Protein backbone atom coordinates (compact mmCIF):
# COMPACT_ATOMS: atom_id res chain seq x y z
CA UNK A 1 0.00 0.00 0.00
CA UNK A 2 1.46 3.34 -1.11
CA UNK A 3 -0.19 6.68 -0.28
CA UNK A 4 -0.28 9.47 -2.85
CA UNK A 5 -1.97 12.83 -3.38
CA UNK A 6 -4.24 13.58 -6.33
CA UNK A 7 -5.77 16.92 -7.36
CA UNK A 8 -9.25 16.75 -8.89
CA UNK A 9 -9.69 18.49 -12.24
CA UNK A 10 -13.13 18.96 -13.74
CA UNK A 11 -16.69 18.56 -12.53
CA UNK A 12 -17.50 14.90 -13.22
CA UNK A 13 -17.46 13.96 -9.52
CA UNK A 14 -19.66 16.81 -8.23
CA UNK A 15 -21.08 17.04 -5.62
CA UNK A 16 -18.67 14.63 -3.89
CA UNK A 17 -15.42 16.17 -5.12
CA UNK A 18 -14.86 19.61 -6.64
CA UNK A 19 -12.32 20.95 -9.11
CA UNK A 20 -9.17 21.69 -7.10
CA UNK A 21 -9.84 19.25 -4.23
CA UNK A 22 -6.80 17.30 -3.04
CA UNK A 23 -7.45 13.62 -2.31
CA UNK A 24 -5.42 11.08 -0.37
CA UNK A 25 -5.33 7.88 -2.41
CA UNK A 26 -3.90 4.44 -1.70
CA UNK A 27 -2.13 2.55 -4.47
CA UNK A 28 -1.84 -1.22 -4.34
CA UNK A 29 -5.16 -1.69 -2.52
CA UNK A 30 -7.83 -4.06 -3.77
CA UNK A 31 -10.61 -2.19 -5.62
CA UNK A 32 -13.79 -1.60 -3.61
CA UNK A 33 -17.13 -1.28 -5.41
CA UNK A 34 -19.04 1.82 -4.38
CA UNK A 35 -15.88 3.82 -3.59
CA UNK A 36 -14.16 6.48 -5.70
CA UNK A 37 -10.94 5.37 -7.42
CA UNK A 38 -8.24 6.79 -9.64
CA UNK A 39 -8.54 5.03 -12.99
CA UNK A 40 -6.82 4.96 -16.35
CA UNK A 41 -9.40 5.46 -19.11
CA UNK A 42 -8.80 4.21 -22.66
CA UNK A 43 -7.69 6.72 -25.34
CA UNK A 44 -10.32 9.02 -26.86
CA UNK A 45 -11.84 8.48 -30.32
CA UNK A 46 -8.81 10.14 -31.97
CA UNK A 47 -6.37 7.85 -30.12
CA UNK A 48 -5.17 10.56 -27.72
CA UNK A 49 -4.47 9.38 -24.16
CA UNK A 50 -6.74 10.67 -21.41
CA UNK A 51 -5.45 11.88 -18.05
CA UNK A 52 -5.91 9.72 -14.98
CA UNK A 53 -9.44 10.24 -13.69
CA UNK A 54 -11.37 9.96 -10.44
CA UNK A 55 -14.41 7.73 -10.98
CA UNK A 56 -16.71 5.62 -8.83
CA UNK A 57 -16.42 1.85 -9.25
CA UNK A 58 -19.98 0.57 -9.41
CA UNK A 59 -19.14 -3.13 -9.66
CA UNK A 60 -17.98 -5.87 -11.96
CA UNK A 61 -19.07 -5.89 -15.59
CA UNK A 62 -21.84 -8.53 -15.86
CA UNK A 63 -20.67 -9.45 -19.38
CA UNK A 64 -16.96 -9.60 -18.40
CA UNK A 65 -16.67 -10.33 -14.64
CA UNK A 66 -12.90 -9.73 -14.63
CA UNK A 67 -13.48 -6.07 -15.55
CA UNK A 68 -14.85 -3.02 -13.64
CA UNK A 69 -17.72 -0.71 -14.46
CA UNK A 70 -17.09 3.01 -13.64
CA UNK A 71 -19.38 6.00 -13.33
CA UNK A 72 -19.16 9.70 -12.51
CA UNK A 73 -21.13 11.28 -9.66
CA UNK A 74 -22.30 14.13 -11.91
CA UNK A 75 -24.81 12.73 -14.40
CA UNK A 76 -24.41 15.81 -16.62
CA UNK A 77 -20.63 15.48 -17.11
CA UNK A 78 -17.79 13.04 -17.30
CA UNK A 79 -16.74 9.89 -19.09
CA UNK A 80 -18.25 6.63 -17.82
CA UNK A 81 -18.28 2.99 -18.81
CA UNK A 82 -21.29 3.81 -20.97
CA UNK A 83 -18.80 5.80 -23.08
CA UNK A 84 -15.64 3.69 -22.91
CA UNK A 85 -16.69 0.23 -21.70
CA UNK A 86 -15.45 -1.55 -18.60
CA UNK A 87 -11.89 -1.33 -17.28
CA UNK A 88 -9.33 -4.03 -16.56
CA UNK A 89 -7.93 -4.50 -13.04
CA UNK A 90 -4.66 -2.85 -14.15
CA UNK A 91 -6.59 0.30 -15.09
CA UNK A 92 -7.76 0.78 -11.49
CA UNK A 93 -4.75 2.67 -10.14
CA UNK A 94 -5.75 3.64 -6.57
CA UNK A 95 -8.65 3.85 -4.14
CA UNK A 96 -9.62 7.27 -2.72
CA UNK A 97 -9.08 7.23 1.05
CA UNK A 98 -10.56 10.69 1.57
CA UNK A 99 -10.65 14.39 0.93
CA UNK A 100 -7.50 16.00 2.26
CA UNK A 101 -7.97 19.65 1.28
CA UNK A 102 -10.67 21.76 -0.35
CA UNK A 103 -10.30 25.30 -1.61
CA UNK A 104 -13.45 27.04 -0.53
CA UNK A 105 -13.12 29.86 -3.03
CA UNK A 106 -12.98 33.56 -2.43
CA UNK A 107 -14.68 34.90 0.63
CA UNK A 108 -16.97 37.85 0.04
CA UNK A 109 -15.79 41.04 1.57
CA UNK A 110 -18.36 42.53 3.86
CA UNK A 111 -18.91 46.24 4.20
CA UNK A 112 -17.09 47.74 7.15
CA UNK A 113 -19.22 49.64 9.62
CA UNK A 114 -18.74 53.36 9.51
CA UNK A 115 -17.04 54.96 12.40
CA UNK A 116 -18.01 58.57 13.02
C-alpha positions as CSV (number, residue, x, y, z in Angstrom):
1,X,0.0,0.0,0.0
2,X,1.5,3.3,-1.1
3,X,-0.2,6.7,-0.3
4,X,-0.3,9.5,-2.9
5,X,-2.0,12.8,-3.4
6,X,-4.2,13.6,-6.3
7,X,-5.8,16.9,-7.4
8,X,-9.2,16.8,-8.9
9,X,-9.7,18.5,-12.2
10,X,-13.1,19.0,-13.7
11,X,-16.7,18.6,-12.5
12,X,-17.5,14.9,-13.2
13,X,-17.5,14.0,-9.5
14,X,-19.7,16.8,-8.2
15,X,-21.1,17.0,-5.6
16,X,-18.7,14.6,-3.9
17,X,-15.4,16.2,-5.1
18,X,-14.9,19.6,-6.6
19,X,-12.3,21.0,-9.1
20,X,-9.2,21.7,-7.1
21,X,-9.8,19.3,-4.2
22,X,-6.8,17.3,-3.0
23,X,-7.4,13.6,-2.3
24,X,-5.4,11.1,-0.4
25,X,-5.3,7.9,-2.4
26,X,-3.9,4.4,-1.7
27,X,-2.1,2.5,-4.5
28,X,-1.8,-1.2,-4.3
29,X,-5.2,-1.7,-2.5
30,X,-7.8,-4.1,-3.8
31,X,-10.6,-2.2,-5.6
32,X,-13.8,-1.6,-3.6
33,X,-17.1,-1.3,-5.4
34,X,-19.0,1.8,-4.4
35,X,-15.9,3.8,-3.6
36,X,-14.2,6.5,-5.7
37,X,-10.9,5.4,-7.4
38,X,-8.2,6.8,-9.6
39,X,-8.5,5.0,-13.0
40,X,-6.8,5.0,-16.4
41,X,-9.4,5.5,-19.1
42,X,-8.8,4.2,-22.7
43,X,-7.7,6.7,-25.3
44,X,-10.3,9.0,-26.9
45,X,-11.8,8.5,-30.3
46,X,-8.8,10.1,-32.0
47,X,-6.4,7.9,-30.1
48,X,-5.2,10.6,-27.7
49,X,-4.5,9.4,-24.2
50,X,-6.7,10.7,-21.4
51,X,-5.5,11.9,-18.0
52,X,-5.9,9.7,-15.0
53,X,-9.4,10.2,-13.7
54,X,-11.4,10.0,-10.4
55,X,-14.4,7.7,-11.0
56,X,-16.7,5.6,-8.8
57,X,-16.4,1.8,-9.3
58,X,-20.0,0.6,-9.4
59,X,-19.1,-3.1,-9.7
60,X,-18.0,-5.9,-12.0
61,X,-19.1,-5.9,-15.6
62,X,-21.8,-8.5,-15.9
63,X,-20.7,-9.5,-19.4
64,X,-17.0,-9.6,-18.4
65,X,-16.7,-10.3,-14.6
66,X,-12.9,-9.7,-14.6
67,X,-13.5,-6.1,-15.5
68,X,-14.8,-3.0,-13.6
69,X,-17.7,-0.7,-14.5
70,X,-17.1,3.0,-13.6
71,X,-19.4,6.0,-13.3
72,X,-19.2,9.7,-12.5
73,X,-21.1,11.3,-9.7
74,X,-22.3,14.1,-11.9
75,X,-24.8,12.7,-14.4
76,X,-24.4,15.8,-16.6
77,X,-20.6,15.5,-17.1
78,X,-17.8,13.0,-17.3
79,X,-16.7,9.9,-19.1
80,X,-18.2,6.6,-17.8
81,X,-18.3,3.0,-18.8
82,X,-21.3,3.8,-21.0
83,X,-18.8,5.8,-23.1
84,X,-15.6,3.7,-22.9
85,X,-16.7,0.2,-21.7
86,X,-15.5,-1.5,-18.6
87,X,-11.9,-1.3,-17.3
88,X,-9.3,-4.0,-16.6
89,X,-7.9,-4.5,-13.0
90,X,-4.7,-2.8,-14.2
91,X,-6.6,0.3,-15.1
92,X,-7.8,0.8,-11.5
93,X,-4.7,2.7,-10.1
94,X,-5.7,3.6,-6.6
95,X,-8.6,3.8,-4.1
96,X,-9.6,7.3,-2.7
97,X,-9.1,7.2,1.0
98,X,-10.6,10.7,1.6
99,X,-10.6,14.4,0.9
100,X,-7.5,16.0,2.3
101,X,-8.0,19.7,1.3
102,X,-10.7,21.8,-0.3
103,X,-10.3,25.3,-1.6
104,X,-13.5,27.0,-0.5
105,X,-13.1,29.9,-3.0
106,X,-13.0,33.6,-2.4
107,X,-14.7,34.9,0.6
108,X,-17.0,37.8,0.0
109,X,-15.8,41.0,1.6
110,X,-18.4,42.5,3.9
111,X,-18.9,46.2,4.2
112,X,-17.1,47.7,7.1
113,X,-19.2,49.6,9.6
114,X,-18.7,53.4,9.5
115,X,-17.0,55.0,12.4
116,X,-18.0,58.6,13.0
